Amino acid sequence: MLFLRRFLRDEQLESAATVLYDQFAGQARRPDFYLSFGVPDTVDGRFEMVALHAYMVFQRLKGQGAETGRLTQATYDIMFKQMDLALRELGAADLGVGKRIKHMAESLNGRIQVYDQALNEAGESALQEVLRRNLYGTVEVSDQALTAMADYIRAASTLLANQKTEDLVSGKMQFPAPDQFIR
């Protein structure tokens, strides 16, 4: 993994992690998810989309060695640093932000487990149920949007799996266009 050494000197680790975070967070913020897929355009809905994309990227990078593990952890840290800043910009009280961030971190860790389990089960129903419960929460979602989201996640996971690790960590990450899954 020589290609990672240039990213993982301590002074460059945060920079590389920021690039990685920006890639998947940018994809998670695409308007199609909120306009066509029915994801709630709220703080919680946006968190869920970022968490979903973080899961897919972290899952892809899992088992790629200690250097990649350090980058993944740094990306996780950057993600929550950015969420902390966003909550503060929205006017959350200083005392409430820490508790909210802790809850979000616990939620992400739980999402990672349930998404992983659902993606590894045969059939669409497990993934769709997990999406209905977590991504959509209490809002009504059409079966069409739920199917489109499940199809997107499977395609994105496959596309990520087929990309070279060095491309992913250097900011050349590719996701499918969400609009191709809306029928």
C-alpha positions as a Markdown table, in Angstrom:
| # | Residue | x | y | z |
|---|---|---|---|---|
| 1 | Met | 0.0 | 0.0 | 0.0 |
| 2 | Leu | 2.8 | 2.4 | -0.9 |
| 3 | Phe | 0.3 | 4.7 | -2.6 |
| 4 | Leu | -1.3 | 5.5 | 0.8 |
| 5 | Arg | 2.0 | 6.5 | 2.5 |
| 6 | Arg | 1.8 | 10.0 | 0.9 |
| 7 | Phe | -1.6 | 10.5 | 2.4 |
| 8 | Leu | -1.0 | 9.1 | 5.8 |
| 9 | Arg | 1.9 | 11.2 | 7.2 |
| 10 | Asp | 0.3 | 12.8 | 10.3 |
| 11 | Glu | 0.3 | 16.3 | 8.8 |
| 12 | Gln | -1.6 | 15.1 | 5.7 |
| 13 | Leu | -4.0 | 12.6 | 7.3 |
| 14 | Glu | -6.6 | 15.2 | 8.1 |
| 15 | Ser | -6.4 | 16.7 | 4.7 |
| 16 | Ala | -6.9 | 13.3 | 3.0 |
| 17 | Ala | -9.7 | 12.5 | 5.4 |
| 18 | Thr | -11.4 | 15.8 | 4.5 |
| 19 | Val | -11.2 | 14.9 | 0.8 |
| 20 | Leu | -12.8 | 11.5 | 1.4 |
| 21 | Tyr | -15.5 | 13.0 | 3.6 |
| 22 | Asp | -16.3 | 15.7 | 1.1 |
| 23 | Gln | -16.7 | 13.1 | -1.7 |
| 24 | Phe | -19.3 | 11.0 | 0.0 |
| 25 | Ala | -21.0 | 13.9 | 1.8 |
| 26 | Gly | -21.3 | 15.7 | -1.5 |
| 27 | Gln | -23.0 | 12.7 | -3.0 |
| 28 | Ala | -25.4 | 12.4 | 0.0 |
| 29 | Arg | -26.4 | 16.1 | -0.5 |
| 30 | Arg | -27.6 | 15.6 | -4.1 |
| 31 | Pro | -31.0 | 17.1 | -4.5 |
| 32 | Asp | -32.4 | 14.0 | -6.2 |
| 33 | Phe | -32.4 | 12.1 | -2.9 |
| 34 | Tyr | -34.7 | 14.7 | -1.3 |
| 35 | Leu | -36.8 | 15.6 | -4.3 |
| 36 | Ser | -37.3 | 12.3 | -6.0 |
| 37 | Phe | -36.5 | 9.6 | -3.5 |
| 38 | Gly | -38.5 | 11.3 | -0.7 |
| 39 | Val | -35.8 | 11.5 | 1.9 |
| 40 | Pro | -36.8 | 14.2 | 4.4 |
| 41 | Asp | -34.9 | 17.4 | 3.8 |
| 42 | Thr | -34.3 | 17.9 | 7.5 |
| 43 | Val | -31.2 | 17.8 | 9.7 |
| 44 | Asp | -32.1 | 14.2 | 10.5 |
| 45 | Gly | -32.8 | 13.3 | 6.9 |
| 46 | Arg | -29.5 | 14.8 | 5.8 |
| 47 | Phe | -27.6 | 13.0 | 8.6 |
| 48 | Glu | -29.2 | 9.7 | 7.5 |
| 49 | Met | -28.0 | 10.2 | 3.9 |
| 50 | Val | -24.5 | 11.1 | 5.0 |
| 51 | Ala | -24.5 | 8.1 | 7.4 |
| 52 | Leu | -25.7 | 5.8 | 4.5 |
| 53 | His | -22.9 | 7.0 | 2.2 |
| 54 | Ala | -20.3 | 6.8 | 5.1 |
| 55 | Tyr | -21.4 | 3.2 | 5.6 |
| 56 | Met | -20.8 | 2.3 | 2.0 |
| 57 | Val | -17.4 | 4.0 | 1.9 |
| 58 | Phe | -16.3 | 2.6 | 5.2 |
| 59 | Gln | -17.5 | -0.9 | 4.3 |
| 60 | Arg | -15.5 | -0.7 | 1.0 |
| 61 | Leu | -12.3 | 0.4 | 2.8 |
| 62 | Lys | -12.6 | -2.2 | 5.6 |
| 63 | Gly | -9.9 | -4.7 | 5.7 |
| 64 | Gln | -7.6 | -2.7 | 3.4 |
| 65 | Gly | -4.8 | -2.5 | 6.0 |
| 66 | Ala | -3.7 | -0.4 | 8.9 |
| 67 | Glu | -3.0 | 2.7 | 6.8 |
| 68 | Thr | -6.4 | 2.7 | 5.3 |
| 69 | Gly | -7.9 | 2.0 | 8.7 |
| 70 | Arg | -6.2 | 5.2 | 10.1 |
| 71 | Leu | -7.6 | 7.1 | 7.1 |
| 72 | Thr | -11.1 | 5.7 | 7.8 |
| 73 | Gln | -11.0 | 6.7 | 11.5 |
| 74 | Ala | -9.7 | 10.2 | 10.6 |
| 75 | Thr | -12.6 | 10.5 | 8.1 |
| 76 | Tyr | -15.1 | 9.4 | 10.8 |
| 77 | Asp | -13.6 | 12.1 | 13.1 |
| 78 | Ile | -13.9 | 14.7 | 10.4 |
| 79 | Met | -17.5 | 13.8 | 9.7 |
| 80 | Phe | -18.5 | 14.4 | 13.3 |
| 81 | Lys | -16.4 | 17.6 | 13.4 |
| 82 | Gln | -18.4 | 18.8 | 10.4 |
| 83 | Met | -21.7 | 17.8 | 12.0 |
| 84 | Asp | -20.8 | 19.6 | 15.2 |
| 85 | Leu | -20.1 | 22.8 | 13.2 |
| 86 | Ala | -23.3 | 22.4 | 11.2 |
| 87 | Leu | -25.4 | 22.1 | 14.4 |
| 88 | Arg | -23.7 | 25.1 | 15.9 |
| 89 | Glu | -24.4 | 27.1 | 12.7 |
| 90 | Leu | -28.1 | 26.1 | 13.0 |
| 91 | Gly | -28.1 | 27.7 | 16.4 |
| 92 | Ala | -28.0 | 24.6 | 18.7 |
| 93 | Ala | -27.0 | 25.5 | 22.2 |
| 94 | Asp | -23.4 | 24.6 | 23.2 |
| 95 | Leu | -24.6 | 22.2 | 25.9 |
| 96 | Gly | -26.9 | 20.4 | 23.5 |
| 97 | Val | -24.4 | 19.9 | 20.7 |
| 98 | Gly | -22.2 | 17.4 | 22.5 |
| 99 | Lys | -25.1 | 15.2 | 23.4 |
| 100 | Arg | -26.5 | 15.4 | 19.9 |
| 101 | Ile | -23.2 | 14.5 | 18.4 |
| 102 | Lys | -22.8 | 11.5 | 20.8 |
| 103 | His | -26.3 | 10.3 | 19.8 |
| 104 | Met | -25.4 | 10.7 | 16.1 |
| 105 | Ala | -22.2 | 8.7 | 16.5 |
| 106 | Glu | -24.1 | 5.9 | 18.3 |
| 107 | Ser | -26.7 | 6.1 | 15.5 |
| 108 | Leu | -24.1 | 5.8 | 12.8 |
| 109 | Asn | -22.5 | 2.8 | 14.5 |
| 110 | Gly | -26.0 | 1.1 | 14.7 |
| 111 | Arg | -26.7 | 2.0 | 11.1 |
| 112 | Ile | -23.4 | 0.4 | 10.0 |
| 113 | Gln | -24.5 | -2.9 | 11.6 |
| 114 | Val | -28.1 | -3.0 | 10.2 |
| 115 | Tyr | -27.1 | -1.8 | 6.7 |
| 116 | Asp | -24.4 | -4.5 | 6.6 |
| 117 | Gln | -26.7 | -7.2 | 7.7 |
| 118 | Ala | -29.5 | -6.1 | 5.3 |
| 119 | Leu | -27.2 | -5.9 | 2.3 |
| 120 | Asn | -25.9 | -9.4 | 3.0 |
| 121 | Glu | -29.3 | -10.9 | 3.2 |
| 122 | Ala | -30.9 | -12.3 | 0.1 |
| 123 | Gly | -33.9 | -10.4 | -1.4 |
| 124 | Glu | -34.9 | -6.8 | -1.2 |
| 125 | Ser | -37.2 | -6.9 | 1.8 |
| 126 | Ala | -34.5 | -6.7 | 4.5 |
| 127 | Leu | -32.8 | -3.6 | 3.0 |
| 128 | Gln | -36.1 | -1.9 | 2.3 |
| 129 | Glu | -37.3 | -2.4 | 5.8 |
| 130 | Val | -34.1 | -1.0 | 7.2 |
| 131 | Leu | -34.4 | 2.0 | 4.9 |
| 132 | Arg | -38.0 | 2.5 | 5.9 |
| 133 | Arg | -37.1 | 2.5 | 9.6 |
| 134 | Asn | -33.9 | 4.5 | 9.5 |
| 135 | Leu | -33.6 | 6.6 | 6.4 |
| 136 | Tyr | -37.2 | 7.6 | 6.2 |
| 137 | Gly | -38.0 | 7.4 | 9.9 |
| 138 | Thr | -41.6 | 8.6 | 10.5 |
| 139 | Val | -42.3 | 9.9 | 7.1 |
| 140 | Glu | -44.4 | 8.0 | 4.5 |
| 141 | Val | -42.4 | 6.7 | 1.6 |
| 142 | Ser | -43.7 | 5.3 | -1.6 |
| 143 | Asp | -42.8 | 1.7 | -2.6 |
| 144 | Gln | -41.3 | 3.2 | -5.8 |
| 145 | Ala | -39.0 | 5.5 | -3.9 |
| 146 | Leu | -38.0 | 2.7 | -1.5 |
| 147 | Thr | -37.2 | 0.4 | -4.3 |
| 148 | Ala | -35.2 | 3.1 | -6.1 |
| 149 | Met | -33.2 | 3.8 | -3.0 |
| 150 | Ala | -32.4 | 0.1 | -2.4 |
| 151 | Asp | -31.4 | -0.2 | -6.1 |
| 152 | Tyr | -29.2 | 2.8 | -5.7 |
| 153 | Ile | -27.5 | 1.5 | -2.6 |
| 154 | Arg | -26.8 | -1.9 | -4.2 |
| 155 | Ala | -25.4 | -0.2 | -7.4 |
| 156 | Ala | -23.3 | 2.3 | -5.4 |
| 157 | Ser | -21.9 | -0.5 | -3.2 |
| 158 | Thr | -21.0 | -2.5 | -6.3 |
| 159 | Leu | -19.4 | 0.5 | -8.0 |
| 160 | Leu | -17.4 | 1.3 | -4.9 |
| 161 | Ala | -16.2 | -2.3 | -4.7 |
| 162 | Asn | -14.9 | -2.1 | -8.3 |
| 163 | Gln | -12.9 | 1.0 | -7.8 |
| 164 | Lys | -9.2 | 0.9 | -6.8 |
| 165 | Thr | -8.5 | 1.8 | -3.2 |
| 166 | Glu | -5.9 | 4.4 | -4.3 |
| 167 | Asp | -8.6 | 6.2 | -6.5 |
| 168 | Leu | -11.1 | 6.2 | -3.6 |
| 169 | Val | -8.6 | 7.7 | -1.1 |
| 170 | Ser | -7.3 | 10.3 | -3.5 |
| 171 | Gly | -10.6 | 11.9 | -4.2 |
| 172 | Lys | -11.6 | 10.0 | -7.4 |
| 173 | Met | -14.5 | 8.3 | -5.8 |
| 174 | Gln | -17.4 | 7.5 | -8.1 |
| 175 | Phe | -21.1 | 7.0 | -7.3 |
| 176 | Pro | -23.9 | 6.3 | -9.7 |
| 177 | Ala | -26.2 | 9.1 | -10.7 |
| 178 | Pro | -29.3 | 8.9 | -8.4 |
| 179 | Asp | -31.7 | 9.9 | -11.2 |
| 180 | Gln | -31.1 | 6.7 | -13.1 |
| 181 | Phe | -32.9 | 4.8 | -10.4 |
| 182 | Ile | -36.1 | 6.8 | -10.5 |
| 183 | Arg | -38.8 | 5.2 | -12.6 |
